Amino acid sequence: MNKLKAHVENIALHHTIFDLPFAYMGAFLAAGGVPEISVLLWITLAITGARSAALALDNMIDLKYDKVHPRFKRRPMVTGAVTMREAALLTAASLMACVAAVLQLPPVCIKLLPLAAIPFLIYPFMKRVTFFCHGVLGIAIAMAPAGGWVAVRASIDAPMIMLCLAVGLWIGAFDAVYGAQDENFDKAHGLHSLATKVGVPTALKMARALHGACVVCFVLVGLMTGRTWPYYVGVLIAALTLVYQHRIIAPYDFSSLTQAYFMRNGVVSVAMFLCTWWSYL
C-alpha cells in the first residue's frame, strides 16, 4: 500500500481534477447533451493514462532539480519511494492504457493522438529554454477538452477551439502565478518562467489579464453552443474563483500559495462541467 500511495503521489492523480472535467465538458458540448456512457469511460481512461504518463515523465526529467529544491524534498522520486525504473514502467503502462482507450473511439482520435502528445512530451524541457513554458502546459491541458469533443463528434469545430483556448489561458496563467514563487531558484539554476522574464509583479498582472480573457472565452463558448442560463452560472463561479485567487496573493508574498490554493483552482473545471451538464437538463 505504501508503494501504491507513492506512485499515486508521484503522478499527482488528484490533479486530474484540472483536466478530466473539461474533457467531459467537451464531450457534452459535442454531443449536445449526455454522451454514451461507454464513450465517457474511454475518455476517462485515455485522459488519466495520458496525464499519468506525462507527470511520471516530467518527474523523471526534472529529478535533478527536484532533489535540490526545498519545496520538493518530499516528492516520491526525491525520497526514493519511487525509483527511476518504476517510474519508467508506469509511464509505459499509462501510455499503453491511453492508446488502448483511444483505439475504442472514432479512428480520427488515434490519428490525432501523436499531435496531442507533443505538448506533454516537450513541456518538461521548456523551462530550460523559454519563459513560454506556461503556455506549453496550457496547450497540453487544453488537449483534454479537445479530446472529449473529437471523441464524440470526430471533427474539429470552432466551439471546440474556443474551449481549448479558454482552458489553455486558465491553466497557463495559473501556472505562471504558481511558478512565480520559484523566481530565485529558477534564476540560480538557469531555468525560465514568466517571473524570471518580466519580474513577479508584472507576471502576476499578466496572469490576471489572461484569466480575464479566459472568462471571456468561456462566455463565447456558451454563445457559440447556444447554452442556457445554468451554463453561465458556471462561468460566474469560475470568474469569482479566479478573482478570489488573485486577491489573496501579492508580489513576493507567497504565504497563500499553499496546496489548498493549488487545488482550489479545481473549482473552475468542476463548476464549468457541472453547469454545462445542468444546462442540458
ABEGO torsion letter per residue (X at the ends): XAAAAAAAAAAGAAAAAAAAAAAAAAAAAAAGEBBBAAAAAAAAAAAAAAAAAAAAAAAAAAAAAAAABAAAAABAAAAGABBAAAAAAAAAAAAAAAAAAAAABBAAAAAAAAAAAAAAAAAAAAAAABAAAAAAAAAAAAAAAAAAAAAAAGBBBAAAAAAAAAAAAAAAAAAAAAAAAAAAAAAAAGBBBAAAAAEAAAAAAAAAAAAAAAAAAAAAAAAAAGBBAAAAAAAAAAAAAAAAAAAABBBGBAAABBAAAAAAAAAAAAAAAAAAAAAAX
